[in-house]
Amino acid sequence: MRAERLALGFVAAVAIAAGGARAADPAPVVLCDFEKGEPTDGWTIHGPRVSPTATPYGRGLRLTWGGGEPYGSISRSFEQRDWRMFRAISMRLCVGGDMPVQLDVSLTRTDSTASLVRRFEAQPGDWREVVLPLSDFRDDGYDQAGSFARVDCFTLHTSRVTSRAVESSVSIDDLALLPGDRGRASSSRPSPQLLQLAFGSSKVRTLESEHFLLIDDAPELRTADAKRLLARLEEGLKTLGERYGVTGDLDEKVPLLLFATRFEYQLSVPRLREHFGEKPKKPKTDGFSRYGMSMAWFDEKQGWDRAVYVHETMYGVIQRRLGVLANGNWVQEGLASAVAAHLYPASIDRKKLAESFAKRGGGLVPWLDAIDWPVAPPATHLQLLTIMDFLAERRRDGLPKAWDAVRAVREPLYKSAPYEIAKALGTDVATLEKEWFAWGAKYYGGK
């Protein structure tokens, strides 16, 4: 890579700019110098044909695959580093042929199944610089959350070409990291561009507490009440740590995006989902958490003190403290529901719950029947809440080891976490379930 390498400024989505004169990047970090040795050195290849190629900037790699051929990828490992100080990945890219190509960039570390991914479409034509802001990457790896704190592998995935008569090629050069200007927050969300995508032209207010960031465009939410809401979120964080044993550093403040109306909320969430490469579906509930952010809407009649705000923001806390994605898995749902119910006891019918325990029915099922879902169905949330209450009441001293076991899981949580938690507590799932059934009636009936 040339020492005088140039780069574009920061943009929100994938930025693809035509070549030409550009302002110098102050200090890019080279991820792959194609000028040293053979350009193919150090790359692991799966699928496409890869060969060295001359570029306008020196030497690079050319990936070629024919029509109807399967997806392929090239990967390269690097020395593990903290990417939070950087704002974007940059590369020069040229697509051959006359059809656009869909590409995925994945960032991983070798000791984890977690993956951060960004999908984009590259058009055929002249060489361009592609700038991929790190804040636009999303998680894509079982139930484990990715982190820019430790990255040591870059993978470029190619897309299948549907026509057997078409051959596609992608050439790359100058793969580098672009430094940020916000320290370790350079890669974090929400970026100003994501806020513009979410709120449009609405006037946005930002308030902070020690661990949370409240961003809203709701004029009916008074500033004093917004501060009370932040204090309530801090109370939820304290409950999660002290009662349920989920502790650890957050590294960054957890954002809650609060929209002025339900209509605006239901329009904004699909836009954000589409931006991150997912289907633009409307949310079915009053709260939505994904991409390390929580979203909800403000109802003046219900006011600032709603369980849904605590419930949603706990997803972001749990993701950061346990490394568990906010994707509806049973650990996230159980803990977030438990914290919200602890702060809002009227949100659950304790008398009915006690009767269900006494009868060993009423929707209560064996643990594995409630847990054995990639995404926990709403009908299981109440039982998952009671499991977390049980662990907090009867196994509190062992929870630090139990959560360490969850952090170490490399498989979907519904398959492995129940057994790993029981093992960490020195028992098995059947024994815990028996104790839980015996405990529930008295606990929920006594308050």
N, C-alpha and C positions, 0 to 999 in steps of 0.2 A: 504494500500500500504506500502511496506517495506520502511524504512527510507533510506536504502542504494540502492535505486532503480537506475538502470543503463540505459544509453541511447546511441543511436548511434549518430554519427556526422551528420552534415547537408548534405543532398543530394537534387538534383533538383527535380526529380520525386518522386513518391511514393517509399519509400525504405522499403523493406521487408527483414530483415536479420535473419538468423537462430540464435537460442538462444545460449548462451555461455558466455564466459568472455568478458566484454566490458569496455571501459573507463568510469569513473563515470561522470555523468552530474553534473555540478557545483551547480545548484539550480533549479530543476524542480518544477513547481507549480502543485500540485495535484488538478485535477478537480473532481475526485470521489475516495474516499477511501473506497474500497469494504470491508475493514477489520472492519469498524465500523458499528454496527447494522446489518440489513439484506442487502445483496447486491442489492436487488430489491428496497430498500427504495429510494424514491425521483424520480423514473423513471416513465414516462408516456408511456404506451405500446399501440401500435396500430398494431394488426395483429399477429406477431409471438408469440409463447409460450415462456415465459421467466421464468427461474428458477435459483436459486443460484447454483454454481458449484465450486468444488475444482480445483485449478490451481497449477502449480509448484511454484507459487509465493504467494500463500495464497488462497483468495477467489475471485470469479468474477461472471459474468453473462453468462448464456448459452441461446442463441436464437435458437429456433427450428421451422421450418415450412415445411409443406409437399409439395409433387409435385402438381403443378397446383394451389397452394394457391396464393392469391394476394400479392402484395407488402405490407410490413409492416415496422414499425419503432419503435424505442425507443428514447425518448427525456428526457433531464434533464436540468433544469434551475439552473443557478449559480448566484452568486452575480456579477452584471455588472462590467466589468473591461476593461481596455485598453489593447488590445492584440497586439498592434503595437510593443511592446517591445520584443515580442517572435518570434521565427523563425519557430516553427513547433508544431503540435500536435503529441503526441506519445501514442501508446497503444500496449498492448500485445494481440495477436489474434491467434486463432486456428480454422480452418475450418474442420468440420467433414464430413464424406462421401468421395466420390471419384470424385466430380465435383467442379470446381472453382466457386466462388460466387462473384457476382458483388455487391459492396457496395457503398453507397453515404454517405458522412459526410456533414451535413449542419450546418452552424453557423448563428444564427439570434439574434435579440433582440426583446423583447416582444412588444415594441411600434412601430414596423415597419414591413412592408411586405418584406423588402429587405432580401436577403439570399445570403450567400457565400457558394459555394458547391465544393466538390472534389470527383470525382468518381474514384474508383480503383477496381481491380480484385484481390481477395485473393485466393491462391491455397490451396488445402487440404494438410494436413500433420501435422508436429510438430508445437509447439508454436513458434511464431515469434514476433518480434517487428516491428510494422508499424510506419513509420515516415512520416507525411504529412506536407511538407513545406507550410506555410501560403501563400507564393508567388505563389503557384500553384492552389489556390482556385479561382473560377470565380463567377461572379454575376449570380443569378438565382432567380429573384423575380419581376415580372411586369416590370415597368420602373424605379424602385427605385434602386439606387446603394448601395451595402452593404459597411460596413466599419468595420475595425478591431478596430477602436477607441472605440466602445461600442459593446460588445458581452455578452449575458447572457443566451444563450441556445445552447445546443449541441444535434444534432439529427443524429442517425445512421439509414439509410434506407437499408432494405434488398431487394434483387432482387427476382422476380418470378422464380420459378423452373418449366420448361416446361413439364417435364416428371412426370406424376402422380405416378410413381413407385418410385420416388426418394424423400428422405427426407434429408434436409440440416440442418446444425447447424453451428452457429458461437459462439465461446466463447471469451469474452474479459476480460481484467484485466489491472490495472495500467494505467488509463487514465490521461494524464498530458500534460502540456504546457512546451516546451523546450525554455529556454531563448535565446535571440539573443545577438549579440555583436555589433550591429549598432544602438543602441538606438531605437527611434521610426521608424527608417528606416528598422528594422530587418525583417518586414513582407512585405516590399514594392518591387515593380518590377522596372526595370528588375534585377533579380538576375544574378550572373555570369553564372549560369547553363542555364538560359533562353537565355542569350546572345549567349552562345555556341550553343544552339539549333537553334537559329535564324541565326547566321552568320557562323556557322561551324568553319573551320580552318582559315578563313579570318582574317587578321590583322585589329583590330578594334580601332578606335579613339573615345575618349570621350571628349566633351567640355561642359561647363556649363555656363549659365547665371544666373541671380537672381532667375528665376522661371522655367527654362527649362533645359533639359538634351538632348544633341544631341549626338547620338551614330551612327557612320557610318563606312563603309569600302570602301568608294569611293575615290580612289586616285586622281581623276580628280577634286574633290572639294577642293580648296585651303583653308588653315586654315583661311586666312583673310576673305574669302567668307563665310565659316562656321560661323564665328563670326558675320558677317552681317546677316546671316540667323537667328541666335539666337536673334539679336537685333530686327529683323522684328517680330519674335514671341512675344517678349516683347511688341512691338507696338500693336499687335493684342490683347494681354491681357489688355493693357490699354484701347483700344477701347471697348472691351467687358464690362469693368467696368464703364468707364466714359460715354459712349454713350448709352449702352444697360442696364446699371444698375445691371449687374451680378457681385457682389462683394463678398468678403469673403476670408478667409485664404485657402491656398492650402495644408498646412501641409507637402507636399513633392514636389519635382520638377517634372514637367510633361515630360515624355520621348518621344522623336521622334527617331525611328529607321529608318535610311536612308541607303538603299541598293545601291550597286554600279551599278547594272543593273536591268532592268525590269524582266529579266529571274530569277535572284536570289530572287527578291522580290516575284515573283509568286510561287517559290518553298518554300520559308520560311514561308509565311503566312499559307499555309495548315499544315505545321509541327506544328506551334504554336497552330492552332485551334484544331488539333488532341490531342496535349498535354493537352489542357484544357477540353477535353471531348466533343468536337464538331466535326461535319463532316468536313473533311479536304478539303474544297472547295477553289479553287483559287479565288483571288480577281478580280472583274470585272472592277475596276477603278484604277487610279494611287495612291490612298491612302486608307488605311484601319485602323480603330481604334476599338480596343476592349481590354478588360482586363486592362484598365487604361493606355494603351500604344497606340501610333500612329505609323504607318509604311507607308513608301513611298519609291520611288526610285529616284536616281539622274540621270538626263539627262543633259549631258554636253552642248548640244546645247541650251537647255532652261535655264540652269544656276541655281543659288541658289535662285533667287527671283521669286518663283512661288506661286500662290494663294493656290494650293493644300496643301502646307506645313502649311500655316496658318490655313486653313480650318480644317485639320485633328487634329492639336494640340489643337484647341479650343474645340474639343470634350472632351479631357482629362481635360481641365480647367472647362468646364461646369459640367462635372460629379463630380468633387471635390467641386465646389462651390454651385451647386444646388442639388446635390445628385440624379442626373438624369443620367441613363445609356446611354452610347454611343452605342445604338442599332438601330439607324435609326428612332427614334420617332420624332414627328414634332417639339418639342421644341429644341432638339439638332440640327436638320437639319436647322431650321429657323435661329437660333442664329449663328451657325458656318458659314452658307452661307452669312449672313448679315455682319459679321465681315470681311470675305474675300472680299466681294464686296466693302465694305467701303475702304479697303486698296488698292484694285485693281479695280477701277471703270470701267476700260475697259473690265472687265470680264462679264459685262452684257450690253445689248442693251437698254439704258435708253430711247431712242426715241421710240423704238418699245413698250416698257413697258408703256410709257405715252399714246401712242395711244390705247393700250389695256384698260387702265383705262378710257379713254375718251369714248370708245365704249362699255365699260363694257363687254368685251369679250376677244378674243385672248388668251384663256387658263385660264383666271381668272374666278373663280367659287365661289359660296358662301363659306364662311369660313369653315363651318362644312363639306362640300364636300371635301375640301382640307386637313382637319385635321383628318377626321374620318378613319384613317388607323393605324394599330399597327406599321407598318413600312412605313414611308412616301415615296411614289413612286417618282422617280426622276422628273417626270412631275410636281410635286407640289412644288419642292424646291424653284423655283423662287417666287411663290406666298407667300410661308412661309417667305422668305426673306423680302418681302414687308410688311408683317404683323409686323415683328420685327422693320423695319424702321419706320412704322407708330407709333408703341408704343413708340419708342425712340423720335420721333419728336413731337407727340401730347400728350403723356401720360407719359412723362419722370418722373415727380415728383411722380407718383404713382407706378413706377416699383418696388421699394424695397418691397412694400406690395404685389405686384403681384407675385414676385419671392418667397416671403415667403409662399404664398399660394401654389405654385408649390412644394416647399420643403415639405409641409404638406400633399400632395396628397398621398393616399394609394391605388389608383386604376390605371389602365393603363391611360396614359396621354391623349390619344385620346378621352377617354370617359369623363374625368372630368376636365382636365386643362383649356380648353377654358372658361368654366363656372366659375371656381374658379378665374381665372385671371380677368374676367369681374366683378365679385362680389367684388374683392379686389379694383378694380378701380371705384366702385360705380355705375356700369351700367350693361348692359346685352350684350350678344354676338351680337344680331341684331343691336343694336345701334352702337357698335364699327364697325361692318361691313359697315354700312351706312356711317359713318364718313370716313372710310378707302377708300371706293369707291370715295367719293367726294374729298379726299385729293390727291390721287395718280397721277392724270394727271398733276397737277401743279408741284408737287414735282419732279417727274422724268423728266418732260419736261423742267424744269427751270434750269438745269445744263448741 
